[in-house]
Amino acid sequence: MSAEIICVGTELLLGDIVNTNVQFLAKELANLGIPHYYQTVVGDNPTRLKEVINIASQRASILLFTGGLGPTPDDLTTETIAQCFNSPLVEKADIIEDIQRKFTARGRQMNENNRKQALIPDGATILPNPTGTAPGIIWGPRANLTLMTFPGVPSEMKRMWSETAVPHLKSQGWGKEIIFSRMLRFRGIGESSLATKVNHFFDLTNPTVAPYASLGEVRLRISAKTTSEAEANSIIEPVAREIINIAGADYFGQDDNTLAQVVGGLLREQQQTVAVAESCTGGGLGAMFTEIPGSSDYFWGGVIAYDNRVKISLLEVSAEALEHHGAVSNIVAQQMALGVKQRLKTDWGMSITGIAGPGGGTDIKPVGLVYIGIASPDGQVASVECTFGDRTRDIIRYLSSCTALDQLRRKLI
């Protein structure tokens, strides 16, 4: 037995709205230990919605619908569900009373179109909406099949889910087991390279291990199905520990840990401070540091040295280095890092200089070429050359800042 999520709305297909509902429901299903293999997005079209329902009802025992419960003509979810299972729609007086009460409380008059929201399939149970005017339904049109509908408004859907849907599912025996996951996060290694190192874990059944690639980062999700979070952790921990040992310095954190959080924690532990000098990132690295509450303990500030005159006057980059090597070079990155460290009197100095594009690149120095400099507490200065390729300006800037953080993290550990 498994669940399927069906999100209804042409606006989702057009990309006008980010579908956060499906992410929420997917996590909630995992918390209840309900298997979940398919998600479908379909527009406000009854023919296509019928096709989706017919397919989903053959492969899942719980169908969760979001969207299409409003009063307008294109809100067709309830009507289409009823048609699929040859059920008449019945008007519920208590729904009309609830809608009328909410309109009155808001100083508005109920529109006749809202009566449509009081029509539900014969035999269905009302899934109350405490805040909005669109209730949902809980309905078993046939044996071993349960349908639940929710409005597309996330705040309404979430409350209806927690207050009514979850207790109903638990009363049906769900929730005795949970699917608990831990996400391990890696940087400085590609997905295929990491997968090669840990591929023997991919055949496990409980826990399971699966790789995910995101921008500049690789993740491994370890999931266990058990009766409690504590038991899940006991199953996950030995696998996680072995993977972390294999990955070495490429592992940087888990779950919601960010590079900035990890680096900040290391600086705080070692009672050290850092300052940044940025060119192509224009303050992006500093912004990552300051997104973390309490970062003033270790982050003292920075210089956005976009123009060479600023590099010379504030960071004491030599005019000779700029003339002979160019602003985008190892030596300039090193001098920027040392300059900001000395200027702000911090333990560490970091710098980024590069070509973010879309113009400005040459055959020798193409778009995506970035140099990162780090000046350490003992006065040693190093730099690394990065080639991020012909990507968008925003991505190059983002990857530059992340790589700079990771370079510092590796030195701190």
Secondary structure, 3 states (H helix, E strand, C coil): CCEEEEEECHHHHCCCCCCHHHHHHHHHHHHCCCCEEEEEEECCCHHHHHHHHHHHHHHCCEEEEECCCCCCCCCCHHHHHHHHCCCCEEECHHHHHHHHHHHHHCCCCCCHHHHHHHEEECCCEEECCCCCCCCEEEEEEECCEEEEEECCCHHHHHHHHHHHHHHHHHHCCCCCCEEEEEEEEECCCCHHHHHHHHHHHCCCCCCEEEEEEECCEEEEEEEEEECCHHHHHHHHHHHHHHHHHHHHHHEEEECCCCHHHHHHHHHHHCCCCEEEEECCCCCHHHHHHHCCCCHHHCEEEEEECCCHHHHHHHHCCCHHHHHHHCCCCHHHHHHHHHHHHHHHCCCEEEEEEECCCCCCCCCCCCCCEEEEEEECCCCCEEEEEEECCCCCHHHHHHHHHHHHHHHHHHHHC
